[in-house]
């Protein structure tokens, strides 16, 4: 059985967090490309094929290609970045959140060695954690699940770091307890939680309420983590307000309101 490296960490910030991870000699951390913020000079950065857990070590080239190719289906790169301490002294490397929200440190040993998370929520993990694809088995989830159709399965016995947008809430579901949520608001869930998609049940609400035709249903027992600001929702609002999408400057904070200084002088 593969064992993940034991690493130390410290969180900084509130709404735009980053995590600083301390590595002893030979210890490594695996991260998504582009997540690194800074690192000590004795940290060696490398690019690894797949997740660096060596779970495909005896599968040959084709097996490794299939394993890494699964990451492409989740919208990620074939490669990940590895950061290893090559010094006898402890050194640090830091990773930053990609947009406003919280970084969630989790030890997989506290959750029976496995969590399922949204495909864009993984930030980094101790080397030895397996990062695999997790298809939702039900056909309804496949057709209508949106963000929740293809998720990532994180397996192992060490620390992982997830990122969620806005405010994060952790909810414990009792056996048979059902929670209905917007699919984009789901961050992660334990493996015992049953995940499905349900029609809202009202055509008028579906067409005019702005909440979409389908909701995710989570049935306990188990633990789920939810985010108040999915990246897709934030991106939609930014795009809708952009000039290219037909939005107009509203002159927020200006005594001239919608007129604006630029409009008075013809935007010259």
Secondary structure as UniProt FT lines:
FT   STRAND          8..12
FT   STRAND          18..23
FT   TURN            25..26
FT   STRAND          28..31
FT   TURN            33..34
FT   STRAND          36..39
FT   TURN            41..42
FT   STRAND          43..49
FT   TURN            50..51
FT   TURN            55..58
FT   HELIX           60..73
FT   TURN            74..75
FT   STRAND          79..85
FT   STRAND          91..96
FT   STRAND          101..107
FT   HELIX           108..111
FT   TURN            112..113
FT   STRAND          114..118
FT   TURN            119..120
FT   STRAND          122..126
FT   TURN            127..128
FT   STRAND          130..135
FT   HELIX           139..144
FT   HELIX           146..148
FT   STRAND          150..155
FT   STRAND          159..165
FT   STRAND          168..173
FT   TURN            175..176
FT   STRAND          178..181
FT   HELIX           183..185
FT   STRAND          186..190
FT   TURN            191..192
FT   STRAND          194..199
FT   HELIX           203..208
FT   STRAND          214..219
FT   STRAND          222..227
FT   HELIX           231..241
FT   TURN            243..246
FT   TURN            252..253
FT   TURN            255..258
FT   HELIX           260..264
FT   TURN            265..267
//
